[in-house]
Amino acid sequence: MLTLSIKETAMSQAGSAFREPAGRAFPLPDLYERVSRHVPAIEWPALAPDVEAILRLKRERNAVVLAHNYQSPEIFHTVADIVGDSLALAREAARVDADVIVLAGVHFMAETAKLLNPGKTVLMPDMAAGCSLADSITAADVRALRAKYPGVPVVTYVNTSAAVKAESDVCCTSGNAADVVRALGVPRVLMIPDEFLARNVQQQVPEVEMLTWAGHCEVHERFTPADIADVRDSYPGITVIAHPECPPEVVEASDFSGSTAMMMNYVTEKRPSQVVLVTECSMADNIAVANPDIEFIKPCNLCPHMKRITLGNIRRSLETMTHEITVEEGLAERARLAVERMLAVKPTQTVSPRQAA
């Protein structure tokens, strides 16, 4: 795991901000100010035309952009209307007042938005923006699990296709998985497809037996306890925050573990002077914008799927109204029920007992 200090990066760029050729106006200076720590000033004039076009097209199309926390800062902080983790985007997708939704994330998120907004147009800027977890399991796999474990409820992570959700009893996110499991009130559940998330949730609800599937996130599975030890050796006193898609031994070696929204809340409330987020790189960039006094040591594990979304293809998506997401109605009705059951679950706590200790 390579590391990079955001403060050091910002300092190296500080002298170049807002320098432009004589006589040429610097475009969209207020928006650039939001991302100036992460986008060199020399690059901004090439990005600004796409930003301007997207802002105009959103007004013309009555469109909104939903962006996941892993999106790059130039998307997250300039054109996104709603940002958050998978749970927040799912909730807001159900409430959004627009004719068109552009999902700046990965394919399963766009499908979820469509499930909750069947009468709206949902656009995916790049159909190749997938997910290793979603690819790890099929609807046929879920049916086989049901046959093997009759009567055991199936709790499915939202990082799955609509077809898999349709075979499930209820969905969950990394932020509400423990609450969803508790709400079922049963001694045993099938939690799919993320094996590490299920094993980490098991620590929070030891009274429920978790049956797992061997699916993993290609970003989070690469982190190791040795990475955490190296960071602690290099930066004594640093706070380590890990995503629950990481292996359990990585979560155990961290100071706190939670969804991307919980990570953000922890940083803004606890305000550690120096922190490493053991997750996708752009998370640190996006939190750093609002917390310039905190030094973020970045683990350089990028999600190749999230990075397929760019300002350019968001613009093309709105210009051409592509690529539109559709879900067959019979399948959509069943998948929608699993998502709605998740959204109906009320949180019982914000951190696990281990985290609160």
N, C-alpha and C positions, 0 to 999 in steps of 0.2 A: 504494500500500500504506500504510494507516494504521497507526500504531504507538501502543502504550500500555504503560507500565511497570507490571508487576504489583506491584512494591514500592510504587509510588505509589498504586495502587488499594487495596492492603491498608492502607496508612497512613491513607487517607481514611476507611476503614471501622472502623479499630481502636477508636475510641471507642464504637461502638455494639454491639460484640459482647457477647452474653449479657445485654443489658438487656431485661427483660420487665416487663409490668405487675405491680404489686404483687399478691402472693397467687397468681400463676399460675406453675406450674412450667415451666421451659424444657425442651422435649421432647428426648430423646435427646442429652444434652449431649456425650457422648463421641464420637458420630458427627459432631455438628456441629463439634467441634474440628478434625476432618480437613478440613473444607471452609470454615472460617470466613474464610479469606482471599478466598474467591470467592463465597460466598453471604451476603448481608447478614443480620444476625440477625433483622431484621424479617420476612424472607421465610421463614425456617426453619420456624416453626410451621405454615405452609401446606404445606410439603413433607414434614414428619415423619410425618403419618398414612399417606402412601403408602409411605414407607420402612418403617414398622412393619408395614404390611400385607404388603409384599413379603417381609420377613424371616419372617413367620409362614407365608405361603403356600409359601415355599421348603421349610420344614420339613414342611408337610402334604403337599406334592406330591413330595417327594424331588427337588427341582429345584435347578439351578444357573443362575446368570446369567453368561454370557460377554460381556465388554465390550471393545470395541476402544479403542485409545489415544485416539481422537478423541471419545469420549463425554464429556459434560459431567461436571464434578467431582462433582455430587450423585449421579450414577449410578456413576461410576468408583470413588469412595472410600467409598460407603456400602452399596450392595446387590450389587455385582459380586463374584463368587467367584473368577473367573479373568479377568485383564486382559492385554492384549498387542497385538502387531501381528498381521497376518494369518497369518504362519507360526506364531507361538506359539499362537494360537487354534486353528489347524488341528491342531497337535500335541496340545494339551490336549483338544480335542474327541474325539480318538481314544482318550483315556485316561480320560475323565471317568466317575466312578462315580455315576450319577444316572439316574432314570427320565425326567426332563424337562430339556431344555436351552432356555433363553431366550437368544436372540442379540440383544444390545444392540449393533447395528451395522447393516449393510446387507444386502440380500437375498442377494447371492451368498455372503456369509459363512454365513448360515443354511443355504443349500443345501449348502455344503461340510461343515458340521457334520452334516447329515443323511446325506451320502454316507459319512462315516466312522462314523456311528452309526445304521445302518439300522433297528435294533431299538428305538431311543429316540424319544420324541416331541420334536420340535424346533419351537419356537414363535418367530414373528416378530411383535414388538409392532405394527409398522406395515408393511403390505405395500407401501406407496408409498416406503419407504426404499430407493431404488435406487442406481445408480452410473453416471456418464456413460461410464466406460470399458466397463462391462459392456454398456451400450446401444450402444456403437460398433461392435459386431461380432456376427455371427450364425453359426450352424452352417453355413449355406449359404456364407457368406463363407470359412470355413475350408476347406470342400471345394473351392471355386474356387481358393484359394491352393495347395492340394495338387496340383490339376490343372495349375496354371501352373508349379509348382516340384516336379516329381515326385522323390521320394526325399529331399527336404530335411526334416529333423525339425521338428516344430512345437512350440515352447516357448510355453506359454500362461500369462499372468499369472493369478493366482487371482482377480483382479477381473473375472471373467467368469461367464456362466451355466453351469449344469451341461451344457447342450446343447453349448456351445462346448468345454468341457473334454472332453466325450466324443469330439470330433473331433480331439483333440490327442494328442501322444506323451507329454508330461510337463508338469506345471505348475511354476510358480515364484512366489516373492514378491520384493518389492524387497530383502529381506534375503538371499536365497540365489540370485538369478538368475545371477550370475556362476559360482557353484559348479555349478549345474544345467547351464549351457552347457558348462563345462569337462568335466563328467562324461560328456557325449555323445561327446566325442572325434572330432568331425567338423569339417570346414572351413567349413561354412555352415549356418545355422539360420534358420528363420522365428520371430521373436520378436514375439508379438502379445498384446494390441492396443495397448499403450502405446508410442507412437513415441519419446517422450523417455526412458523407462526403457531401451528397447533401445539408443538412441544413447549413453546414459550407461554401460550395461554394455559396449558396444563398446570404450570406453576402458580397461576392466579386462581384456578378453580380445581384444586386437587381432589375435590369430592366427585368430579366427573371424569370418567375414563375417556381419553381421546384416541380414536382410531384414525390413523393418518394415511396420507398418500404421498409418494416420493416426488412431489413437485417443489422446485426451488426457483427463486429469483436470481437471474444471472448476475445482477449487480451485488446483491447482499450475500450470496453464498460464498463469494470470494474473500470476504473478511475473515480474519483468524484472530485468536487470542494473542498471537505473537505480534500482530499489527497493533493491538491495543497496548501491549507492553512496550513496543518501540516508541509509540507516541508518548507514553508516560515517561519513558526514559529521556526523551528529547525535550519534553516540555513538562517539567515537574509541577504538580499541582493542577494540571489541566483537567477540565470536566469532560467526561466522555459520555456521549449520548448515542445510543444505538437503536436502529429500527428493529422491530420484532420479527422481520423477515430474515434477520441475521441468524446464524447458528446459535443455539442456546448458550454455548460456552462463551461466545462473544457478548451476548446480552448479560451473562453473569459477570463478565469482566468490566462491564460499563457501570457508570454511576446512575444512569437513568435509561429507561427504554420506553418508547411510545411511538405512536403514529406520527406522521409529519406535522400534523396540527399540534399534537402534544409536545413535540420537539420545539416548535416555535413558541408555544406558551411557556415552556420551561425556561427557555433562554430569556424571554422578555420579562418573566417574573423573577427568576433567580439571579439573572444578570451576572453570570460568571465572567471573570476578566478574560479568560482564555478557554475556548471550547473546541472540541472536534465532534462533528456529526457523522456517525458511522452509517452513511447512506449515500444517495446519489449526490454528485458534486454541486449541482445547481441549488440545492437546498441552502447551503451555506451562503452562496451569493445572494439569494433572495432575502434571507433573514438579515444579512449584513447591511443591506441598504437602510433599514430602519434602526440599526444598532451599530453606529459607527465607532462606538467606544469599546466594543467587544472584539477581541481578536479571534478569528475563526481559522483553525488549522484544517485545511481541506484534505479529505481522503479522495484521491483521484480515481474513483470508480464511476464512470459515466454510463448512463443508460442509452444504448445506441438507438432504441426505439423512440424515446422521448426526444432525442436530438434530431430525429427526422422532421420534426415540426419546426418550421422557420417562419419568419415574417413574410418571406416571399410566397410560401405556399398557403399561408393563411390569406394573403391578399388574393391569390389566384382562386382559392376556394370561394371567396365572396364574389369575385368578378364573374366566375363561371357557374357558381352554385354547385360545385362538386367538392368532394364525392359525397353524395347523399346516402345516409345510412337507412336501411330498411330492415325490418324484422317481420317475418311471416306472422300473421295475427294470432293464429292458434298457439304457436310457440311463445309469442310475445305475452299473451295473457297469462300463461303459466310462469314465465320468467318474472313478469311484473309482480306477481303475487309474492314471490320469494323476496324481491327487493322491498316491496311495501311492508312485509312482515318485519324486515330489518329496521326500516325507518320508524316503525311503531314501537320499537324497544326503547324504554327509558333508561338512561345511564344510572348506575348505582354507585359508581365511584370514578374518579378521574385518573388515579394511578393504582398500580398493583400494590399489595402489601409489601413486597420486597422494595418497591420504589419509594414507598412512604417511610420506610424504616430509617 
